[in-house]
Amino acid sequence: SVRAREKVVEGRYIVSQVKPPGLDGELVMIATFDEEKELYRKWVLLPDGSSGSMTGFSAKGSRAIVWQNDGDAGGALVLSLEQHGDDGVTWTERTLLDGKLVFRQTAVARKVPPAK
């Protein structure tokens, strides 16, 4: 499992910092919900300076979100499922390139209480 730090900004954006396995530094994710479109939006900033965005949706009342990458990810299709709980998030991700599975990951991020 990995540790995530999260905060809510302007009552609308969830900003998460996490260091997943295999990355040399932390990544930053910014997520929000577009009420008009009933869709989630997420921007991911990687330690190497690259970035990407994803669009997600959830069934009403569910604590799960399905995500798909927007635009170009080197021609890859990235699909992710997040299961949110009171103590953190479990996610499963698959990346397909030319229809072939090239990456898979399942991980857990636990919320860490703020330092005193």
C-alpha positions as CSV (number, residue, x, y, z in Angstrom):
1,S,0.0,0.0,0.0
2,V,1.0,3.6,-0.5
3,R,0.3,6.7,1.6
4,A,-1.6,9.6,0.2
5,R,-2.0,13.1,1.4
6,E,-5.2,14.9,0.4
7,K,-6.8,18.3,0.9
8,V,-9.8,20.0,-0.4
9,V,-9.2,23.3,-2.2
10,E,-11.9,26.0,-2.6
11,G,-14.5,23.4,-1.5
12,R,-14.4,21.9,-5.0
13,Y,-11.0,20.3,-5.8
14,I,-9.4,17.3,-4.1
15,V,-5.7,17.6,-4.4
16,S,-3.8,14.3,-3.7
17,Q,-0.1,13.7,-3.4
18,V,1.1,10.1,-3.6
19,K,4.2,8.2,-4.4
20,P,3.2,5.0,-6.2
21,P,5.6,2.1,-6.5
22,G,8.0,2.5,-9.4
23,L,8.0,6.3,-9.5
24,D,11.1,8.3,-8.4
25,G,8.9,11.0,-6.8
26,E,5.4,12.0,-5.9
27,L,2.7,12.6,-8.3
28,V,-0.1,15.2,-7.8
29,M,-3.7,14.5,-8.8
30,I,-6.4,17.1,-8.9
31,A,-10.0,15.9,-9.1
32,T,-13.3,17.6,-9.3
33,F,-17.0,16.8,-10.2
34,D,-18.8,18.6,-13.0
35,E,-22.4,18.6,-11.8
36,E,-23.8,19.8,-15.1
37,K,-22.2,16.9,-17.1
38,E,-22.4,14.5,-14.1
39,L,-18.8,13.5,-14.8
40,Y,-15.6,13.5,-12.7
41,R,-12.4,15.2,-14.1
42,K,-8.9,14.4,-13.0
43,W,-5.5,15.9,-13.9
44,V,-2.3,14.0,-13.1
45,L,1.1,15.7,-12.8
46,L,4.0,13.2,-12.8
47,P,7.4,13.8,-11.2
48,D,9.1,14.0,-14.6
49,G,6.9,17.1,-15.5
50,S,4.6,15.3,-17.8
51,S,0.8,15.4,-17.3
52,G,-2.4,13.8,-18.4
53,S,-6.1,14.0,-17.7
54,M,-8.9,11.5,-17.3
55,T,-12.7,11.6,-17.3
56,G,-14.7,9.4,-14.9
57,F,-18.2,8.5,-13.9
58,S,-19.9,6.7,-11.1
59,A,-23.3,5.2,-10.5
60,K,-25.4,7.3,-8.2
61,G,-24.8,6.4,-4.5
62,S,-21.7,4.3,-5.4
63,R,-18.3,5.0,-4.0
64,A,-16.6,3.6,-7.1
65,I,-15.4,5.7,-10.1
66,V,-14.4,4.4,-13.5
67,W,-11.8,6.5,-15.3
68,Q,-10.6,6.7,-18.9
69,N,-7.7,8.8,-20.1
70,D,-8.3,11.8,-22.3
71,G,-6.4,12.6,-25.5
72,D,-3.0,11.2,-26.3
73,A,-1.1,8.9,-23.9
74,G,1.3,7.7,-26.5
75,G,-1.5,6.0,-28.3
76,A,-2.4,4.0,-25.2
77,L,-5.8,3.5,-23.6
78,V,-5.7,3.8,-19.8
79,L,-8.7,2.4,-17.8
80,S,-8.9,2.6,-14.1
81,L,-11.4,1.7,-11.3
82,E,-11.3,3.4,-8.0
83,Q,-13.1,2.0,-4.9
84,H,-13.3,4.7,-2.3
85,G,-13.7,3.9,1.4
86,D,-13.5,5.9,4.7
87,D,-9.8,5.1,5.2
88,G,-8.5,5.3,1.6
89,V,-8.8,4.2,-2.0
90,T,-8.1,0.9,-3.8
91,W,-7.6,1.2,-7.5
92,T,-7.0,-1.2,-10.4
93,E,-5.5,0.1,-13.6
94,R,-5.0,-1.4,-17.1
95,T,-3.1,0.1,-20.0
96,L,-3.7,-1.1,-23.5
97,L,-1.4,-0.3,-26.5
98,D,-2.5,-1.5,-29.9
99,G,-5.1,-3.7,-28.2
100,K,-2.5,-5.5,-26.0
101,L,-2.2,-5.2,-22.3
102,V,1.1,-3.5,-21.5
103,F,0.6,-2.5,-17.9
104,R,-1.5,-3.6,-14.9
105,Q,-1.6,-2.3,-11.4
106,T,-3.7,-2.8,-8.3
107,A,-2.8,-0.7,-5.3
108,V,-4.2,0.7,-2.0
109,A,-3.7,4.2,-0.8
110,R,-4.5,4.8,2.9
111,K,-5.3,8.2,4.3
112,V,-2.7,9.5,6.8
113,P,-3.8,11.7,9.7
114,P,-2.3,15.2,9.5
115,A,1.0,15.6,11.5
116,K,0.6,17.3,14.8
